[in-house]
């Protein structure tokens, strides 16, 4: 692959991580500080101009090509995931984050008349056209994903806005019918997109610019992060598990302020990994990593860490294995490759403070 000449070596490392064979090793993805290296939001701000979006992504790929880390040149195959509301007739606005649809269902008592889909819908056709454009442009250069699945409470949030969080209490039967519709639609839509996006080396590219095995699907539980354990069990588990089962594996994206739901999440079957982000709200996962790892057991993780922390912890041999570290604060390509080299040589003396590697 042009933007990742050693991609097969990197994929081998991912295979070992996701399979549980890297409990004492670490992977690392690095984005250096450079005005040309923030392609996601820059690209989204250019939507729906396909060529302009691609140009922004390739700026970042060009820089990352010189870094020997585990980050991959993978482009988001979407123009904003909440464009999905537009598939059913919602008004779509274009902004710095791409497409965002306004709440479609104003009165939940009339929800059924809005849950109709036509493949001739302009926004659906735009999304499919974007994937076909990327298929042509990506050949031997970079990978790309399908649109993020918006199902369960995320789907209800999309079509009902903030009312979704009271709907599940005030109108639970209607809310469940809407979420059931969204779940079935998402499964079929992902399959349709994957007719265009072919697998790579017996796996799929992921939104975090990584590789996952087989048909593993990237999953967001963002909406449930605002809710209780009971809400997830009653209105979430079914939908998340359906997607995981349909694609025989799930890679779960979690914001760290939803850490209280981790005991619920780890009971999902066929979880490949859990990826945490703590850039919005605390706690920082690196600060509580031992407790997190004691909760998740052998499930691989992805977490944020800054440059100074990872360098010092590797020197002190206090950084746990079985983790993909997403490093921030790196200033140059040389510095990035220095950290990458340290990580590839590193072998953790312990998994966490409760369990040492023998």
Beta strands, then each sheet from edge to edge (+ up, - down):
strand 1: 26-30
strand 2: 74-75
strand 3: 92-95
strand 4: 98-101
strand 5: 143-144
strand 6: 203-206
strand 7: 210-213
strand 8: 217-220
strand 9: 250-255
strand 10: 271-277
strand 11: 300-306
strand 12: 323-328
strand 13: 350-352
strand 14: 355-356
sheet 1: 1+ 12+ 11+ 10+ 9+ 8+
sheet 2: 2+ 5+
sheet 3: 3+ 4-
sheet 4: 6+ 7-
sheet 5: 13+ 14-
end
